Amino acid sequence: MKKFFGEFILFIAFVLVLAGCSNDNKDGGTSTGDSSGKKEIAFWHAMSGDNGKALEDIVDKFNEQSDDVHVKAVYQGSYDEELSKLRAVGGSNEAPALVQIFEIGTKYMSESGFITPMQDFIDKDNFDTSKLESNILSYYTLDDKLYSMPFNTSNAVMFYNKDKFKEAGLDPDNPPKTFSEVKDAAEKLAKDGDYGFTMATIGWFVEQLMANQGALYLDNDNGRSGDATKSLINSDEGVAIFKWLDEMNKAGTFKNYGSDWEDPRAPFFAGQVGMYFDSTANTAEVIKNSSFDVGTAPLPGADDKDRQGLIVGGASLWITNQVPKEDQDAAWEFVKFVTKPDIQAQWAASTGYFPITPDAYDEDVLKKKYDENPQFKVAVDQLENTKVSPATQGPLTTVMPEARKIIESALGELYEGGDPKKVLDNAAKKITDALK
């Protein structure tokens, strides 16, 4: 009886998995024609909330102007959830024609065998990539070939409460630029139960702080001159980051609100914390939800190093080879559309992501947005001031999602009283083991 029950449970689980992976070609797989006779293709994405609405607006605009192609945008959950779903169907005709994948999925996607490199379409169509931001293209370029088209591109910025700065005797127009300046400002801001500084326990911020010091996360030029074999996260630069956080945590000027992107936002909106890190993609939400004057500042750097700039975050668009060639060509038409200056300007003004097309800055909608909300411009300046190097191109390995989780666990240990160097040494070993 026990054996039968166990086999029955396995059978039910198998059926559920099949049901989860199958979507009757409504959300992926070979396209069909829509009611107007256009070729319909599926576009999987991970944009929700206001950013999801902004993406839907762009898809609608494309569909209205296209005589031949209808794009069906299908939300697939978070970046991690979306990649997991794609892995489940990537080698089958259930795959979508077009998919949005976060930046650390680049290595996996480029080696997956179920995508057509964007360079193939670029070469065939003589598409001019010189009109795109070279600092952004560099992340997604492997062996001189562009594998995906950057779309929603961000970097990390520091948001701060200008009203609290004034109350604490700090200059609201001169935000902290170094680790020690942030630490000093946090001491002045932390009073009456409020905290000076916070950031979500997310590994992406550590990657950014490493790059800003010109430090490598992985050996072999961050995995770009050869497969990475060792983590370098426990270098002097990495330890400096953890010591900085540890000092503020022990002083009571820092508070760890949690490991979700949303966790530090509510306390900041409520005026309970003076400074915090977030993605520039959240700029519109921060301004909308804050009752005080919001400031934005570049990510601070170590005291003894010049800031080198940051790694591009966000995601890019990939065309799969699991659909017919005509469907891939249809996906390429949409990709070209979203690189147009007016579309990039619309996207940047609606979200806080910055344009991948420099000409977008000349569009009235974006100029107006930057005039009204100069907070949006800080991330753009930060991008333009970034010095391209293996450090700022970012780590490239298939285990980056796992590495981020390891760093997040290490941060949790640090906040519980762990020694910065020991915690990082342990994290480096775990990442190195994962690389093997």
N, C-alpha and C positions, 0 to 999 in steps of 0.2 A: 504493500500500500504506500509506504514511504517513497519507494522508487517511482511508482506511478505518479504520486503527487509532485515529486521533483521534476519529472519529465514534463508534466502538464504545465508547471510554472515556467520552465524553459521555453515551451512551445508558445505560451502567451507572450513572454518577453520578446521572442523572435517576431511574432506577428506585430507587436507594437513598434519594434524597430523598423520593420518594413513599412508600416503605416506612416511613421515619422519621416522616413526618407522619401517616400513616394508622395507626389503632389499632383498626379493626374495631368501633368504638363501645364497646370495653371500658373505655377510660380517658377518654372524652369523648363529645361529640356528644349526640344525642337520647337521652333516658333510656328505660329499659325497666322492666318490673316485675320484682321479685326473686321468689324462690320463695314468699314469703308474700303476694304480691300487692301489696306496697308499690311506690310509684313510686321507682325508683332514679335518683339523680343523681350525676354525677361531681364531685368536689371536688379540684382540683389544688392541691398545696401544696409548700413547700420546707423542711419541718421534718425533720431527721434526728437520729440518736442519741437521747439521753434526751428531748429536746424532741419528737422525732417520736413516741416512745412515748407521751408525755403527750397529744399531739394525738389519737392513735389511741384512747386511753382515752375522750376526750371524744366522739369520733365514735361509739364503741360505746355510750356512755351515751345519746346522742341516739337511736340506732337502736333501743335497747331500749324507750325510752319513747314512741316515735312509732308511731302506728297506721297512718300513711299514707305516710311517707317513709323511704327507706333511702339514706343517704349513703355513697358509696364514695370513700374517701380515696385519692388516687394521688400518690405522691411523684414530683416532676419534676426533682430535682436542686437546684442552687443557685438563688438568686433570679434571677441573670442567665440561667441556663439555662432556667428556667421561663418567664421573659418572652419569651425567644427562641422557645420552642416555642409560646407563645400567639400571638405575632405570625405564626407560620407557619400557624396554623389559625383565628385569631381571626375572620376574616370568613366562616367556613364552619360547617357543622353538625358539624364535628369538635371544636368548642370545648366545654369543660365548662360546666356550669351555674354553677359557683362556682369562683373562683380566688383564691389568696392572692398578692398582689403587694407587693413592698417599697416603702417610702415614696417613694423617688425615681422610681418608675414612675407616680406620680399624674398628672402632667401628660399623659404619653403616653396613659394609660388614659382619662382624661376626654375626650380629643379623638379617641380611636380610632374611635368610631362603632359599636363592638360591645359596649357595656355599657349596662345600664339603671341610671341613678343610684339610689343607695340611698334618696335623698330621695323618690322615687316611691312606694316601698313604705312608707316612714315616714308620708307624708301619707295614703295610702290606709288604713293600719291605725291611724292616730292613735297611733303609737308615741311614747312619751315619751322624748325624747333628753336631757331635763334631768337624768335619773338617771345620765348618763354624764359622764366627765371632760371639762370644756370645753377644757382645755389640749391634750388629745389630739384632740378633734373639730376644733379650729381648723386643724390641719394639712391635714385631708382635706376641708375646706369651701372651695368655690370659688364666688364670686358668691352667697353665702348658701345654697348647696345642698350637702348632704353627699353626696359621690359614692361613698364606700365606707365600710364599717364597720370601725373600728379593731379589731384582734384581739390580735396579739402585739406589745405596745408596750414599748419599752425606751429607755434613754438610756445614755450612757457614764459609767462610774465608774472610780475609781482603786483598784485592789487593792494592798495592801501587806502585807509580811511583818512581823508584830508582833514576832516573836522577833528578827529581824535589827535592828529598830528599837532594841530593848532593848540588844542587843550593841553597837550603834553609839552608845549614849548618847542616843538620840532618844526622845521621849515617844510610846509606842505608842497612846495615847489622844488625841493631838493631831497628826493627820497634816498635812502641808503644805497650805496653802490658796492660795498664789500661785506664779507661775513661779519667782521667786527662792527661795522656801522649798523647792520641789521640787529646784531646782538645788543648794542647800546640803545638803539631806538626801542627795541622790545622791552628793555628794562624801564624806560620812561612811560611806555604805553600800558604796561601791566599794572593795573591798580583797580581797587574796588571790585575784585573778582573777575576782571577782564584779563585777557592775555595779549601779549605783544605780537606774537607770530605763530603761524601754523601752516601746515601743508598736509594734504591727504597722504596717507601711507601708500604711495604709488611709486613703483620703481622707475617710471619715466623721468621723474624729477632728478633722481640720482644720476641717470644717464646725461641729462642736460647739464648738471653741475660739474660732472666730469669733463664733458666736452668744452665747457666754458673755460676750463683750466688748460685745455689742450691735451688732456690726458686720455689715453686709450682704455677702453673697457675690456678689450680682448687683444690677444697677441696677433701677429701677422697683419698689422695695420687694421685692427678691428675686424679681421676676417675678410679684408678686401684684397689683399695680395696673396692670399691662400686661405685654406680652411683654418678657422680658429681652433687652437688646441688647448688654450689656457686663458683663464680669467685674470685680468689685471685690476680688478675692482679694489683690491686691498693695497694698492699703491699709496704713496704719501698723499696724493690728491684725494683718493677715496677716503682715507682715514681723516683727512682734514674736514671733509663734509660731515662725517659721523661725529667727530669731536665737537664741531660747531653745534650740531643739533643736540648732542648730549649735554653740552654746557647750558643751553637755554632750557632744556627740559628739566635739568636738576635745579636751575635757578627759579623755576616756576613761571618763567616768562613765555614758555612754549606749551601748547597743549595738543595732544594727539586726539583728534576727534574721530578717526576711523580710516578705513582703507577704501572707502567708496568716494568717487569724485564729488558727490553731493555733500559729504559729511562736513567739510569745513565751510561750505557756502552759507548755510543758514546762520551759523554763529557770526560770520562776517556781516551778512545782511542786517543782523540784529544789533550790530555795533559792539559785539562782545570780544572781538579780536581786531587788532589794528592793521595787520599785514598778513597776506597769505599768497601762496603760489597757486596758479591755475593755468589752464590753456587759454590762449588768446581766443580760441573758438567760443569761449564762454563770456566774452566781453559784453555782448548785448544783454545777456541775462543779468550780469552783475550790475550794470548801470540801471536796468529796469527795476531790479528788486532792492536797490539800496536807497534809503531815504536821505543819505548824506552825499557829500561831494566825493566821488571816487577818483583816485589817482592810479595810474599804471606806471610801472618802472621796469627797466630791463632786469633780468635775473642777476642777482649779485654775484661777484666773483671772489675768489680767495684774495687775501690782502697782499700776498707777495707775487701775484701773477696778473698780467694784463688779460682782460676778457677776450676770449677767442671767438665767441659766438656760440650758437646753439644748433642742435640737430633738428631738422624739420620733423614735425609730428603730423598727425592726421592720417590720411589714407590716399590711395591711388586707385585708378580704374584698370581692370584686367579683362582682356578678351579671351574667352575659353576656346579651345579647339574641339570641344565635344558637341558643337552644333555645326550645321552646314556652313559652307564657305559664304553663302549669301547672307546668312545670319551674322557672321563675323563682320562682313562688310557693313551691314546695317548698324552694328554696334559701333563701328569706327565712325560712322556718320554722326552718332551722338557724341562720341568722344571729341571729335573736332568742334562740334557745336559748343560744348562746355568750355573750350579754351578761348572762345571769342571774347574780346575785351569787354563788351557790354554785359555778357553773361557772367564773366568773372567779377565785374564790378557789382552787379546785382547780388551775387552770392556773398561777396565780401561785406557789402553794406548790410546785408540781412543777418549775418552771423558773427563776424569777427575773425573768421579765417582770412588769410590774406591772399591776394590774387596770384596765380601762377603766371599771369600775363601782365608784364609791366604797363602796357598801354591802357590797362583797366584804370590806372590811377588818373587818367585824363578824362574819364567818364564823369558826367555831372553828378550822377547818383552817389558815386563814391567820394568825390570832392566835397559834396554837401555833407555827407556822413562824417568825414574827417574834420570838417570845419565845426560841425555841431558837437562831435564827440572825439576830441583829439586823443582820447585814451586808445582808440583803435590804431593810431599811427605808431605807437611804441614798438609793437611787434614787427611792423614793416621795417622800421629803422634797425631793429635788432637783426633781422634777416639780412639786410643790405650790408651791415657791418660785420657779418660773419666771415671769417677767413676759412676758405675751403681747405680741408685737410682730412686725413682718415679719422681724426678725432671728431670733427664736426660733421663728417658724412654719416657717422653713427655706426654702431656694431652691427655686423651682418652674420647671422647664423640662424639655423632652423630652431635652435633652442631658446631664442630670446623671450618668447612668452613664459617659458619655465624660469629663465633667469630673472625676469621681473618678479615673479612670485617669490623666488629665493631672497631677493633683495628686500622685498616687502616684509618677509618673515624676519629678516635681520634687523630691519628698522623697529619692528615690534619688540624684539629682544633688547634692543638698545634702550627703548623707552621704558622697559621693565627693569633697567639697571645694569644691562650688560656692558662689558668693556668694549669700546669702539673698535679697537684693533682686533681683539679676539673674535668679536662678532663678524667682522669683515673677513678675517682669515677663513672662518668657517664657511661663510657665504661663497668666497672665491673657490674653495675646494669643491663645494657642491656644484657650482657652475662648471668648473673644469671637469668634474666627473660626468656631468650631463653632456658635455662636448664630446667626451670619449664614446 
